[in-house]
Amino acid sequence: MGFGETFKALADPVRRRILTLLKGGRLSAGEIGSHFPVTGATISYHLSILKKADLIRESRQKTYIYYELNASVVEELLLWLSELKGETPNENHPGT
């Protein structure tokens, strides 16, 4: 994972809010867009940045594209941040 792309994606408050929305489960672009006072093109741009950072995944179902949080990348980022703070993996992840 490239942390540069990840941090670029996380730098924007709209993208952070999209990730928070996706924490509740997969959503279509229209469902995501309904939470923001921006155009569909703007939502598509933000989704593209999040996909490039591998923070979200997309899947097609009939004529809809659904987006969901890529939890493995989020976990990897959290692990790195924990290590940066000087915590060992066992402190945050019992059983590891």
C-alpha positions as a LaTeX table, in Angstrom:
\begin{tabular}{lrrr}
\hline
Residue & $x$ (\AA) & $y$ (\AA) & $z$ (\AA) \\
\hline
Met1 & 0.00 & 0.00 & 0.00 \\
Gly2 & 1.23 & 3.46 & $-0.82$ \\
Phe3 & 0.75 & 5.62 & 2.23 \\
Gly4 & 1.11 & 8.76 & 0.07 \\
Glu5 & $-2.11$ & 7.98 & $-1.79$ \\
Thr6 & $-3.81$ & 6.96 & 1.45 \\
Phe7 & $-2.96$ & 10.19 & 3.25 \\
Lys8 & $-3.92$ & 12.25 & 0.20 \\
Ala9 & $-7.31$ & 10.53 & 0.20 \\
Leu10 & $-7.77$ & 11.02 & 3.94 \\
Ala11 & $-6.81$ & 14.71 & 3.77 \\
Asp12 & $-10.22$ & 15.74 & 2.45 \\
Pro13 & $-13.18$ & 15.96 & 4.87 \\
Val14 & $-15.68$ & 14.84 & 2.20 \\
Arg15 & $-13.69$ & 11.65 & 1.58 \\
Arg16 & $-13.40$ & 11.00 & 5.31 \\
Arg17 & $-17.18$ & 11.36 & 5.60 \\
Ile18 & $-17.67$ & 8.95 & 2.68 \\
Leu19 & $-15.53$ & 6.39 & 4.53 \\
Thr20 & $-17.63$ & 6.91 & 7.64 \\
Leu21 & $-20.80$ & 6.32 & 5.62 \\
Leu22 & $-19.35$ & 3.14 & 4.13 \\
Lys23 & $-18.52$ & 1.86 & 7.59 \\
Gly24 & $-22.24$ & 1.09 & 7.84 \\
Gly25 & $-22.20$ & $-1.07$ & 4.70 \\
Arg26 & $-22.05$ & $-0.81$ & 0.94 \\
Leu27 & $-23.73$ & 2.08 & $-0.85$ \\
Ser28 & $-24.26$ & 3.22 & $-4.42$ \\
Ala29 & $-22.80$ & 6.50 & $-5.64$ \\
Gly30 & $-26.29$ & 8.01 & $-5.57$ \\
Glu31 & $-26.81$ & 6.95 & $-1.98$ \\
Ile32 & $-23.45$ & 8.44 & $-1.04$ \\
Gly33 & $-24.16$ & 11.62 & $-2.98$ \\
Ser34 & $-27.47$ & 12.16 & $-1.19$ \\
His35 & $-25.47$ & 13.06 & 1.93 \\
Phe36 & $-23.60$ & 15.93 & 0.27 \\
Pro37 & $-24.58$ & 19.23 & $-1.40$ \\
Val38 & $-22.33$ & 18.54 & $-4.41$ \\
Thr39 & $-22.75$ & 17.25 & $-7.95$ \\
Gly40 & $-22.57$ & 13.61 & $-8.98$ \\
Ala41 & $-19.34$ & 14.40 & $-10.83$ \\
Thr42 & $-17.79$ & 15.65 & $-7.59$ \\
Ile43 & $-18.82$ & 12.48 & $-5.76$ \\
Ser44 & $-17.34$ & 10.41 & $-8.60$ \\
Tyr45 & $-14.08$ & 12.34 & $-8.27$ \\
His46 & $-13.91$ & 11.64 & $-4.52$ \\
Leu47 & $-14.75$ & 7.96 & $-5.05$ \\
Ser48 & $-11.98$ & 7.75 & $-7.65$ \\
Ile49 & $-9.42$ & 9.13 & $-5.20$ \\
Leu50 & $-10.57$ & 6.66 & $-2.52$ \\
Lys51 & $-10.36$ & 3.75 & $-5.00$ \\
Lys52 & $-6.88$ & 4.82 & $-6.11$ \\
Ala53 & $-5.80$ & 4.74 & $-2.46$ \\
Asp54 & $-7.43$ & 1.28 & $-2.17$ \\
Leu55 & $-9.56$ & 2.50 & 0.75 \\
Ile56 & $-12.76$ & 1.41 & $-0.99$ \\
Arg57 & $-13.81$ & $-1.30$ & $-3.43$ \\
Glu58 & $-16.51$ & $-1.27$ & $-6.03$ \\
Ser59 & $-18.75$ & $-4.03$ & $-7.27$ \\
Arg60 & $-21.35$ & $-4.02$ & $-10.03$ \\
Gln61 & $-24.86$ & $-5.33$ & $-9.60$ \\
Lys62 & $-27.07$ & $-4.96$ & $-12.65$ \\
Thr63 & $-26.93$ & $-1.25$ & $-13.54$ \\
Tyr64 & $-25.58$ & $-0.08$ & $-10.18$ \\
Ile65 & $-22.07$ & 0.23 & $-8.82$ \\
Tyr66 & $-21.76$ & $-0.26$ & $-5.08$ \\
Tyr67 & $-18.90$ & 0.91 & $-2.94$ \\
Glu68 & $-17.66$ & $-0.61$ & 0.29 \\
Leu69 & $-14.87$ & 0.03 & 2.75 \\
Asn70 & $-11.67$ & $-1.96$ & 2.20 \\
Ala71 & $-11.14$ & $-2.93$ & 5.83 \\
Ser72 & $-7.78$ & $-4.63$ & 5.22 \\
Val73 & $-6.16$ & $-1.36$ & 4.11 \\
Val74 & $-7.69$ & 0.48 & 7.07 \\
Glu75 & $-6.33$ & $-2.21$ & 9.42 \\
Glu76 & $-2.87$ & $-1.95$ & 7.85 \\
Leu77 & $-2.91$ & 1.82 & 8.33 \\
Leu78 & $-4.02$ & 1.49 & 11.96 \\
Leu79 & $-1.30$ & $-1.07$ & 12.62 \\
Trp80 & 1.34 & 1.23 & 11.15 \\
Leu81 & 0.08 & 4.17 & 13.24 \\
Ser82 & 0.16 & 2.00 & 16.38 \\
Glu83 & 3.74 & 0.99 & 15.63 \\
Leu84 & 4.62 & 4.64 & 15.02 \\
Lys85 & 3.28 & 5.45 & 18.49 \\
Gly86 & 5.54 & 2.74 & 19.91 \\
Glu87 & 2.81 & 0.24 & 20.68 \\
Thr88 & 3.38 & $-3.42$ & 19.98 \\
Pro89 & 0.81 & $-5.37$ & 17.95 \\
Asn90 & $-0.18$ & $-7.39$ & 21.04 \\
Glu91 & $-1.25$ & $-4.23$ & 22.88 \\
Asn92 & $-3.95$ & $-3.48$ & 20.33 \\
His93 & $-4.66$ & $-6.86$ & 18.82 \\
Pro94 & $-4.91$ & $-9.56$ & 21.48 \\
Gly95 & $-4.02$ & $-12.93$ & 20.11 \\
Thr96 & $-1.46$ & $-11.63$ & 17.61 \\
\hline
\end{tabular}
